[in-house]
Amino acid sequence: MDRVEEIEAAIASLPPEEFRRIAHWFYERDRRLWDEQLDSDSSSGKIDFLFDEAESESGQGLLREWPPTK
């Protein structure tokens, strides 16, 4: 059994409250890592093309309000 399988088995055996705690920890960790990656990509210019595309489409009148107004 490899480490991931051991961890999966341990998580599967947790009581509900402990499972909720570990699920919350995973959620928060994943969110933090996503934010760090987005910050890194933004700082390095990796996503500048998205800003360029948005500016271009805005100039062409192709963008809509979000959320949509009624």
N, C-alpha and C positions, 0 to 999 in steps of 0.2 A: 504494500500500500504506500503510495507516495504522499507527500506533505499535504497536497490539496485534498486528497481523499480523506486523510486523517482529520483535516479541518472541517470538511463537509460532514463527516460522521459526528464530530464533536458538536457542531452547530445543530445537527438534526436531533441530538439528544438533549438539547437545552430545554428547560421549562419555558413556558410562554413569555414570562417577564424578562428573562435573560435573553431570549431570542429577540425580543423587541429592542433591548439595549444594544445588542450587537448589530441589528439591522439599522438602528439609528446611527451607530458609529460608522458603519459602511457608507450610509447615505451622506453624512457630514464629510467624511474623508473624500468620497468621490466628488462632492461639490467643491471642496477646497482644491483638489487637484485640477478640476476643470477650470476653476477661476485662475489658478496659477498658470496653466497652459495657455489660456486666453490672454492673460497679461503678457506672457512671454512672446506669444505669436504677434500680439499687437505692437509690443516694443521693438521687435525685430523687423517689422514691416511685412510679415507673412500674410497679413490680411488686408493690407492696403488696397488690394484690388477690389475688395468689397465696398470700401468707401468710394473708390473711383467709380465703380458701377452704379452705386446709389446716387452720386452726384450727377452722373451722366443721365440716368433715367429721370431724375428730378428735373433736370434742365429740359428734358423732352416732354415733361408733363405726364410721365407714365406711372408715377407713384400715387397711392391712395392713402388717406388717413387711416391710422390704426390706433385704437379700434375704430371700426367704421362708425361714422355718425349716422343717425337715423334720419 
